[in-house]
Amino acid sequence: MLAASVLFWIPVIREFTLWFGAVDARMKNVKMLLEAGVNVELYPGGLDEMIQPAGDEKTINIKTRTGFLRLALTHGVSILPVFCFGETDLHDTYTPPGADWIKSLFRVGIVLPLGRLCSLLPYHSKPQVMVIGEAIKVKQCDLTAMTTEEVDNKVKALQQEYIAALEKIWQENKGELGYEKHKLAIS
């Protein structure tokens, strides 16, 4: 699992991050892991998805996230699309003033989860269900030998395939899991 670099600078948070088995998400670390054949878990929507409020619309922030797609193409690793239902139902979120500035400066989200009795305890809600889609096979490419336009086309095609896989997971599972009235937005 990859974690934002800033989490390794903060005492106590660093220890929890390491305890969960996370690795600093610096590009050199990710490349080293992929070259060693290690499976890498990352969350392309990251901070923006983490701080979205609960509601009837689930927003997937993927249209500007292409780094993981470029890595998959460079190393020829498959992408496993995963969607978690119910994670935004566990807590309400409070984002303090200035959190956007901190997010843009340090790439870390400042958000306070509020649950039962205004505590960190989650609400009694629907269970969280993680649905794993079919792996997207990716053929290895030497992106450095391609023109910018060719690289952009490869990345856009892979991105569309990834978005389609997420939408398929959503459509096939939303009714059974109680999200038939919710909407999925891709931004």
N, C-alpha and C positions, 0 to 999 in steps of 0.2 A: 504494500500500500504506500502510495506517495503522499507526502504532506508538505504544506507550504514551508519554505525555508525559514520564515520568521518564527515558526513554532519551535525551532531548535535553538533560538536565541533567548527564550524566556524560561528562567528556572521554574521548576515544578511542571509547567506545561511541557517542557522538553522531555522530562522523565515519563510523563504519561504518554506522550507521542511515541517514544521509544518502546515503552511497555506494550503498546498496541502493535508494535512491529513495523511502524512506519519508517520510511526512508526519506531523506531530504529530496524534494522534487526538482532539484537543479538538473538541467539538461544533461550535464556530463554524467551524473549518477544514473539517470534513466537510460542513457545510451549504454553505459557499462553493464547495467542489469540485463538489457535486451540482448547485448552481444554475448552475455554469459548464459543466455537461454532461460532467464528467470521470467516468470509471469509477472506482469506489472498491473496493479489496480489503480486506476485514477478516475477522478470525477470531473469530466470536462466542464460541467456547469458551475462547479465549485461555489465560490462565494455568492454569486448572484442567485443561484438556486437555494442556497442555504438560508438566505435572509428574506426569502419571499414569504408573504403572509399566507395563512391558511385561507381557503376559500374554494369557490367552485371552478377555478381555473388553475391548472398546473402548467407552469411555464418551464420549458426546457430551453436553456440558453446554449445553443450549439452553432448558430450560424456564423459566429465570429471565432469559434474555437476550432482551429485546424492543426495545431501543433501535434496532437496525438495522432491525427491522420497522417501527417508527414512522417512521423516516427514509424508508424505501421508500414507505410510504403517503403521507407528506407531499409527497415529490418525484415520485411516480409512476415510480419506477425499478424495473426488473426485478431479481429476485434470482436469481443463478446458483448452485445448490447444487453443492458440490464435496466429494469425499471422497478422502482420501489413504490408501492401503493401504501398510503397511510402515514408516511413520515411527517407530513405537515399537520396531521390531526393530533399529534401527541402533545404539542405545546402551542400556545400563542407566542408571538415573538415581539420583543420590545427592542427597537434599535435606537440607541441614544443619539442626541444631536452630535454632529461631527463624525459619525460613523462612516459616512461615505468618503470623507476626506482621509480618514485613517485607512479605509479599504484601498483607496487609490494609491496612497503613499507606501503602505507596508504590505499590501496584498493579504490582509487578514480581516476577517469579518468580526465586528463587534456586535454581538446580538445576545440578548438575554432571553432564554426560554422561560416562559411562565406557564405553569400548569395548575394542578389542583391547589386551591387555597393560596394562590399567588406564590407558589414554591416551585422548585425544580422537578417535583414529582409530576410525571405525565398524567394527562387526563385518561380516564377510562374510555377508550375509544375503540374504533375498529382496529383489528390487528394490522401490523405492518406485514406486507407480503412482498417479497422480492421475486420478480419474474425474470428468468433468464431466457433470452431469445436464442435464435440459431446463430452460430459463429459466422462472421463475415470473413471469408478467406481473402487474404491480401497477398498479391504477388509482389515480390521484392523488386524495387526499381532503383536505379542510380539517378536520383533526382539532380545531382550535380552535373550530369551529362545532358540534361534536358533544358529546353528553353523555359523561361518564366511562364509563358503561355501554356506550354505542355504540362508543367508542374501544376499550375492552377487548374487546368482541366482534369487532371488525375485526382487532385484533392477534392474538387467539387463533385466529381462522380462518386468518389468514396463517401463523401459527406452525405450526398443524396441517398446512397444505399443505407448508411447508418440511420439517417432520419426515418427512412421508410421502415427499417427494422424496429425502431422505437414506437412509431405509430402503429405498427402491426401488434406489438405487445400490448399497447394501450387498448386498441380496438377489440382484441380477442379476450381481454381480461376485465375491462371496466365494468361490464354488467354483472358478472359473477362476484366481483369484489365490492359492489355497491357504489360504483362511481359513474353509473350510466348518465346522470344529470350533469356531471362535470365536463369541462372542456380541456383539451390539450392545446397549448399554444407553443409554437416553435419560434424562437426569436434568436 
